[in-house]
Amino acid sequence: MKQLIVHCKDQVTQMALLEHGRLVEYTGERAEGTTLVGSFYKGRVVNVLPGMQAAFVDIGLKKNAFLYVDDCLHPHLEKQPKEKPSITELLKPGQELIVQVMKEPLGGKGARVTTHYSLPGRFLVYMPSADYIGVSKKIEQESERSRLKHLGEAIRMNEEGVILRTAAGDESHEALESDIQYLRELWLKIQERAKQAVAPCLIHHDRNVIERYIRDAFNREVQELVIDDERQAKQLLAYVRTFAPELSNRVHVYRGRDSVFERYGVRDKLNKSFQRKTWLHSGGYLVWDQTEALTVVDVNTGKYTGTSDLEETVYLTNKEAAEELARLIRLRDIGGIIIVDFIDMSSEEHREDIVHVLEEHMKRDRTKCLVVGWTKLGLLEITRKKVREQVMDRMYTLCPACEGTGKKLNSFPT
């Protein structure tokens, strides 16, 4: 059973996805909207750096955006030149162009932008000039993949590109055509705004957090959507009726005295899931440490003593840890490189099974993940696409006293 819980308070909207009572996804956003990914800007090239094969583009934010040479070439790999041209052949200082944000500004870095434009719909992603058809890898049945490819070819025009999303599975020609027509008209509006706008400026902002989440996550598998704000509920219901009227009866308004997050146990689950040390049901635990470049997770048996077989005890702890890792990486929205130090196992079969367990559970994640495999030192390497600031960074403020170390300097006599 899946449930979407929406909590609106003090100009902040928070959303949580529960699967059989377990918290698997969480996101939050202020009313003014802080998410830039997917937004379109009319920008002006400030610097072109041939040594980095990149350019800096002023889009009106505090930091100039970063545009790499690959994001200036044709979005279809087969239509790109065999030899990559210099960035100076493609862009000049002062040049104006439409760019789309693909990564949020993180730390001291500006946003990462691209000219490979894409507009996500409910069933497909529309790319105005990509000239290819793609199908979500999560649709595994070959007959359905073939059907969707044929439908994609039938609904696209000229050099348009289309990626059929997982939600497109079993959908009709009419549903897909309606989706692409809406996105096609939206792209024309963006182009018109760009013609009239003076760079640098925002020309299209992606939908707010509720509508984005509903578009991407509210499907037939979700049994109910509970929201605690009457006004937002009306807007949400109107939006749901535009693309999935059959799901509108699953939207419910919560009117209880307690917070909706308290009623469904979300607050308690959040507190437990975002600790540095997270406990497993068996008594084992995970320890999380984060650097600027990567996240490291250590697996320990803790209170779990198992049976008389040490290898079996270690294997069962690692297996439970792998399942919980997949959930927590998704929940914390951790991006980049993730290194996991599982407890050493002597059985190669057990090592392979841990990788399989991780891969199976990570299939539920809507963000692209890859279990790279075991390193020579016996560590498991994972990568996950990094798009925006991690949930941890949005929820917590770095302690000014210890600066994140969690330690205090001892006092020694002088």
N, C-alpha and C positions, 0 to 999 in steps of 0.2 A: 504493500500500500504506500502510495506517495502522497505527500501533503505539502502545499506551498503556504507558508505563513508570512504575512506582511504586517509589519509593525510601523506605524507612522506617529512620530512624536517630536515636538520641538524642531520642526523644519528638517527632520532627518527621517529617511525611509530605509528600513532594514527588511531584508528578505531572507528566509531560511527554507531549505528544502529538506524534508524528512522522508526517509525510506524505511518503512516498517518501524517507525519511532526513532530511528538513528539519524542524527544530524550529518548531512553529507555536503551541503553547500550553504554558504552564507555570503551576503554582500550588503553594503550599505552606501548611501549617498545623501548628501545634503540637498535641500530643495533647489538651490541655485545650480546644482549639477556640476560635478567635478571631473567626470569622465570625458576624456577627449578622444579616445580611440574610436575611429569610424567617422569623425568629424572632417568636413572639407573646409579648406582655407584657400583664399587667393593670396599667394605669397610672392615675395620679391627676393631674388638671389642676391645674397650679400657677399659671400666669398666662394670662390671655386678653388679647390685644393687638389691639384693633379697628383701630389704625393700620396694623398689618402684616397684618391679616386672618389671624392665626395664633395658636396657643397653644403653651405649653411644658408638656410632660407628664413627670412624674417616673415613670421606669420602673425605677428602682433602679440606674442607672449614674452615673458621675461627673458627666456633663453631662446636663441635662434634654433630652428629645427634642423635636423641632420638628414640629408638626402644622399644616399649611396648610389653609385653609378648603375648598379643592377636594377635599381628602382626607377631608372630613367629609360631603360631599354624596353622593347616590346614585351608585354606580359607573357606572350607565348614563347617558350624557350626555342622552339624550332624556327621562329621568325627573327631571332636575334642574330647579329653578325657573328661569324665564326671567330673573329678576333675582336676582343672587347675594346671599344674605342676609348680614348681618353675622355675624362669628364669635361675637359675644356672644349671638346668638339660638340658637346650636347647642351652645355649651359654657359651663360655669360653673366657677369655681375650686372645687376639692374634688370635682368629678365624677369618677367612676371609669368606665373603659371599656377594651375590648380594643383594642390597637393592634398593627400588624405593622411591623417594620423594613423599609424599602425602600432606605435608604442608610446605609452605615456612618458612625460618627462620624469626621470628617476634620479634621485640624488642631485648631483650638480650637472647632469646631462639634460639637454633639451629633448624635445619629442623626436621620434624617428618617423619620417614621412615617406610617402611613395606617390608615384604617378600611375601605379597599377590599381586603378580605382575599383572598388567593389561595394555593392549595396546588399546587405542581407535581408531576405524576406523570410516568411514562415517556412516555405518549402525549398527555397533555392537562394543562391547568392548570384546576383547579377553583376557581370563585369562588362562594361560598355565596349571594350575593344580587345578582349583577350583571345577571341576566336578559337575557343575549344570547349568541350563538354567534359565535366568531371562528375564523379559519383562518390558520395561518402563511403569511406572504407568500412564503416560500420554496417553498411548494407552488404552482406556477404553472399546472399543467394544470387547465383550468376544469372538466372532468368530475369530476376527483378532488376539487376544492374543493367542488363541489356535493354529491358523495356524502358527504363528511365533515360538511357542514352538516346534511344530513338525519340522519346518525347522531348528531350532537350533539343535535339536537332530540329524537331518540328516547330517548336515555339520560338526559337531564336531567329534574329534577323541579321543579315549582312555579317559583320565581324564580331558580333556580340559573343560573349562567353558566359557559360552557365555552370555552376556547381550545384548538383542536386543534393540537398541536405538529407540527413537521416530521416527527418520528418516527412520527406517526400515519398517514402516507401508506401506502396499500395494506393497512392493518391491518383486522381483522375487527370486526364489531359486538361479539362476545364479548370481545375484547381491550380495547376501549374501555370497555365496561360494567364489566369487572373493575377497570379503573383508577379509574373514577369512584366505584365502590362503596367501594374502599379509602380514597379521599380523603374521601368523605362521612362515613365512620365516624371518620376522624381528626379532622374538624372537630367532630363531636359530642363527642369526647373533650376537645378543646380548650375547648369551651364548658362542659363539666362541671368541668374543672379551674379555669376562671375563676370559677365560682360559689363554689367552696370556698376559693379563694386570697385572701390579704390583699394589697392593693395597697401599694406597687409590687412586682411580682415577675415572674419568667420563668415562662410556662406551657407553652411549646413551643419547643424548639430544633430547627432544621433538621438534617438528617443530617450526619455528619462529611464531611470533604473527599473521601474515597475514594468513599463511597456517592453523594454529590452528583454527582461527576464521572462515575461509572459510569452513574448514572441519565440524565445529560444527554448524554454523549458516546460511551458504549459501545453501538455498533449493528452492523449487518451489514457496514458498510464497514470496521470495525476488524478486522484479520486476527489480531492477538494482543494480549493484555494480560499484561505481565510484571511480577511483584511479587517483592521479595526478602525478604519476611518470612513465615514459615510460619503463624504465628498469624493475622496479618491476611489471609493468603491464604485460610484456611479460612472466616473470616467473610465475605470478599468473594465466595467461591464460593457460599456459602449464600444471599447476597443476590441474586447473578446468577440462581440457580436459581428464585427466587421470581417474577421478571418476564421472564426470557429464557433458559430452560433450554437452548435450542438454541445459545446462545453459550458455555455453560459449558466446552466443550472447548477454547476459545481462551484460557483462563486458565492461565498457566504460572508456576511458582515458579522464580526464579533462585537458583542455589546456587554461583555462581562465586566465586573468591577476590576479584577486583576488585569495586568498587562497580558496581551495575547501571547507574548513570549513566555510569561510565567505560566499561563494556562497550559501550554503545550510543552513546557519544560525546556524551551530553547535556551533561556538564559543560563540555566545550570549546565546544560550540555556545552555551551560556548566556553564557560569558565573552565570546565574540565579539559576541553579539547585544545585549549591554547596555552596550557602550562608548558614549562620547559621539560618537565618530566611527566609523561602521560602513561597511566597504568593500563595494563592489559587485564582481561577478565581472569586469566590463569594465575596472575600474581607477578608476571614479568612486566617490564616497563621499557619505554623508549625515552631517550634523552636527545633533545634537539639543540643544535648550535648553528648559528648562521653567521656567515662572513659576507663581504660585499659580493664575492664571486660565486659562492656556492652554499648549500645547506648540507650539514652533516648530521646523520642520525645514528645513535648507538643503541643496539638491542641488548638487553640484559634479562637473565632468568628471574632475578629478584626473589620473590617469595615462593616461586614455583619450583618444587623439588622433583616433580614427576614420579616415575616408577623406578625400577631397579636398573633400567637401561639408559645410560647417559646420552647416547646418540639419539635415542627416541625422544628424550626430554628436550634436548637442544632443538631437534627438528620440529617438534610440536610448538615450542616457543617461537621459533623463527617463522613458522607457517602462520600463527596467529598474528605475529608482528607484521608480516607481509600484507595481510588483509587489512589491518588497522592503518598501516602506512598509506595504502592506496586511498583510503577514506580521508585521512588527515591531510595528505598532500593536496587533495582536491578541495577540502574544506578550507584550509589555510591559503589556498590559491598560490602555492609556492611555485616559482618559475626559475628557470636556469638549470644548473647542474645540481644534482642531489646524490650524495654518497652515503650508502647505508653500510654500517659495520655490523653485519649479522654475527651471531655466535658461530664459531668455527664448527663445520660439519665435515666428517671424514667421508661420508657417502656422496658420490657424484650424482646418484639418482636423487638424493634429497636436495642437493644444490640446484639441479635442473627443475625440480618440482617447485622450489621457492620462486624461481623466475617465472614459471608458468602461472602460479597463484597470483603474483603481482600483475602480470600481463592481463589475466582474466578480469581482475578487479578494476584495473585501470581503464578497461574498455568503457566503463560507465562514465568516465570523465569526458566532458565536452571539449576540454582543452587538449591539444595534441601532446601526447606523452610517448616516450620511448624508453623501454628497459634495455639499456645498452649491453649489459652482461657483467660477468665477474672480472675484476682486474687481477693482475698477478699477485697482488697482496691479499686477495680474498675479500675485497670490498665489492659491493654491487653498485653499479653506476646507472643513474636514471637521468633523463633530461625531460623537461616540461617547458612548453612555450611560455616565454615571459612577455606579457602584454602590458600589465599595469602594476601599480604598487600592490604589494602583498597585503592580505587582510590584516596580518599581524601589525604591519606598519601603520595601517589606518586606525586600528583599535587601540594601540598602546603608544605612549610617548616615552622616549628614551629617558631613563633616570638621569638627572643632571649631576647626581652625586657620584655614582659608579660608572656612568656612561655605558651602561649595558653589560658590564662584566659581572654584576651581581656579587661583587666582592668589595671588602673594605680594607684599606691598608692598615697593617698592624702598627702599633705605636712602640717604637724601640727607644730605650734610654739613650740620650746623646752623651 
